[in-house]
């Protein structure tokens, strides 16, 4: 990527982490069957990674930025 400037706000990051945690718990409890479980686990890992990096590559082409204050880093 040319420039990984943060483009995710706290609410966006929090929601992604909650969804990732719910998927991880359901996966751990064997409540979702393969291959759906594998796809959802991959999605959970992507959500967690983007939340920790504060950057979502899918936001770039759409020029989206969910930060409350655009100066957040």
NORUR-V255349 format. One record per residue. N is the residue number from 1. RES is the residue in one letter. OMEGA is omega as a letter, one per 30 degrees, with the letter a starting at -180 (* if undefined). NEAR is the number of other ideal C-beta (glycine too) atoms within 10 Angstrom. Layout:
N_RES_OMEGA_NEAR ; N_RES_OMEGA_NEAR
This chain:
1_X_a_7 ; 2_X_a_5 ; 3_X_a_6 ; 4_X_l_11 ; 5_X_l_13 ; 6_X_l_16 ; 7_X_a_22 ; 8_X_l_22 ; 9_X_a_17 ; 10_X_l_13 ; 11_X_l_11 ; 12_X_a_19 ; 13_X_a_21 ; 14_X_l_12 ; 15_X_l_15 ; 16_X_l_20 ; 17_X_l_16 ; 18_X_l_12 ; 19_X_l_16 ; 20_X_l_21 ; 21_X_l_13 ; 22_X_l_12 ; 23_X_a_21 ; 24_X_l_15 ; 25_X_l_11 ; 26_X_l_15 ; 27_X_a_16 ; 28_X_l_9 ; 29_X_a_8 ; 30_X_l_9 ; 31_X_l_9 ; 32_X_a_15 ; 33_X_l_8 ; 34_X_g_9 ; 35_X_l_8 ; 36_X_a_10 ; 37_X_a_15 ; 38_X_l_12 ; 39_X_l_12 ; 40_X_l_18 ; 41_X_l_18 ; 42_X_l_11 ; 43_X_l_13 ; 44_X_l_21 ; 45_X_l_13 ; 46_X_l_14 ; 47_X_a_20 ; 48_X_a_18 ; 49_X_a_13 ; 50_X_l_21 ; 51_X_a_21 ; 52_X_l_11 ; 53_X_a_14 ; 54_X_a_18 ; 55_X_l_17 ; 56_X_a_22 ; 57_X_l_12 ; 58_X_l_9 ; 59_X_a_15 ; 60_X_a_16 ; 61_X_a_7 ; 62_X_a_8 ; 63_X_l_7 ; 64_X_l_12 ; 65_X_a_16 ; 66_X_l_15 ; 67_X_l_18 ; 68_X_l_9 ; 69_X_a_7 ; 70_X_l_10 ; 71_X_l_6 ; 72_X_l_13 ; 73_X_*_7
